[in-house]
């Protein structure tokens, strides 16, 4: 039996894609999300400088008729917080699981490009009154396939809200004129 250890081969240099977010530069790693498709991975979690810059830049672009922000958890949560602070508007988080404390949750299933499998988007029934009759801005980090955006829009409309704007740091893949974004990321094949 051979008990010798092999030395791992040197990894290829990581490919990156250079972006600017509200005056802040970053090199995003290009990672494969499905066979033959890679994305420039934009992850704001823990990057206070990028989150602050993006939130402030998007606040300047927010339509004045918007009265509440809605965001999916997790990666866009810090962005929604900054945008909320800058615009003086409340925000509501659409969760990814039904929690035991939720009352009459409203849920939709979605498949996003980064997960590749079905996920749940859930609005706690306690937040319905904060959306009903309001003009809402959906806040997300990246809008790619539009699946999450579609499911969020369905939830907002079902409970009586109106989507007045979609705000994102980046669109990805196809152009999305319905999204107010700070930039665009290509898909890599």
N, C-alpha and C positions, 0 to 999 in steps of 0.2 A: 504494500500500500504506500503510495506516494504522499508524504506529509509536508512536502515543501509548499511554500506559499508563493503565489505568483504576484508579481508587481503589476498593478493595474496600468494599462497603457495610458499615455498622456491624453487628456481630453482635447477635442478640437476647441479652438478658441470660440467662446460664446459669441454668436452673432448678436448685434444690437441695432436698434433703430433710434435715431436721435430726435427728440421732441423738445418743444418749448411750451410751457404751461404758465400763462400769466407772467411771463418774464423769467421763469425758472427753467433751466435746462436739465434734461435727464436723458440717459441712454437706457432704453428699455430692452430687456432680453427678448430675443425672438425664440418662442417655444412652440413645439408642435402640440396641437390640441386634438387633432385627429389625423389618421394617415394621410399624408400629403398636404395638410393644411397647418400653417403656423401663424401665430399672431405675435405682435409686439406687446408683451404683457405689461399692462399699466395697472399697478397696484398701489393705491394711495395709502393703504393701511400703514400707519406708523411714519408716514412722510409728511410731517407737519408743514414744512415749507411749501410743498406742492399743493397740499390741501388748502392752506390759507390763500395761496395765490389763485388757485382755481375758483374757490368760493367767492373771493372778492371780484374776480373778473366776471364770473357768471352773474353776480348780484347786479352789476352795472347793465346787464343785458336782459334782466327779468322784466317782463311786461308789467305795467302798473296795475292792471286789473286782477292780477293773481293775488289771492288772499290766504292760500295755504300751500305748503309744499308736501309732496308725498315721495318717499324713497324706499326702494327695497333694501333689506339688510343684506349684506354686511359691508361690502367695500365702499358703497356710496354714502354710508351713514355719516362719516366725519365730514364729507362734502356738504351734505344737507344741513348739518349743524352750523358750519361756517356761513353758508348761504342764508340760513335762518337768522343768524345773528346780524349779518350785514344788511339784510332786507327788512328786519324787524317783523318777520312772519313766523307763525308756528309751523312745525313739521310733524308728519306722521310716518311711522315706520311700518312698512308691510313686511311681516315676518315670513320665515321660510318653513315654519312648522306651526301646527295648532298647539297652543299652550293650554294647560288645564284651567287657567284662570280666565280664558277668553269667553265672552258671552256672545252667542250667535255669530261666530266668525264667518266671513265671506272669503272663499278660497278659489283659486284657479291654478291649474297645472301649466308648467312652462318647461321647455327644453332650451337652455342657453348654450351658446357655442363653447363656452369655457368649461361647462360641466358635462355636456354631451348626454345627460340622462335627465329624466323628468324630475322636476322640483315643484314644490308647492309654494304659492304666494298667498299669504293669509292676512286679511284685515280684521282686527279685533272689532266686534260689533260695538264696543264702547267708543270707537273712533268714528263711527258712521256719521254721527251728528256734527263732527268737525269737518266733514267733507260735503255733506248734503247741502245743496244750494250755493256752493262755493266754486270759484274759478281756481283750478288747481294747476300747479306746475309739478310735473314729474321730474325728479332729480336723480340722475344716474351717473356713474363714472364713465362707462362706455356703452354705446348703443351699437350693436352689431347686427344680428339677424333680425332683431325687432320682436322676438318672442316675448321677452320680459315686458317690453313697452306695450305690446298688444294686451297681455294679461293684466297689467296694471290699469290700462285704459278701461278694460271691461269691468274691473272691480269698481273703479271710480264712477263710471257711468251707472252701474247697477245700483249704487247707493245714492245716486242723485247729484253727483258732482259733475263738473264740466272741465275737461282737460283744456286749459288755455295755453299751455306751453310745455315743451319738453326741453330740459336743460341737461347737458352732458359735457364732460370734459372733452371726450372724443366720440366721433362716429367711427365705425370700422367696417371695412369691406365696401359695400355699396354706399353711394351718397344718400343722405337722408335729409331732404330739404325741410321736413317737419321738425327737425331737431336743431335747437340753438346750441352749437358746440364751439369749443375753443380751437379744435383741430380735427384732423382726420387721420386714421391709421389704416394702412393697406393690409390685406391678407396676403400671406406668402404661400406660394404653391410650389 
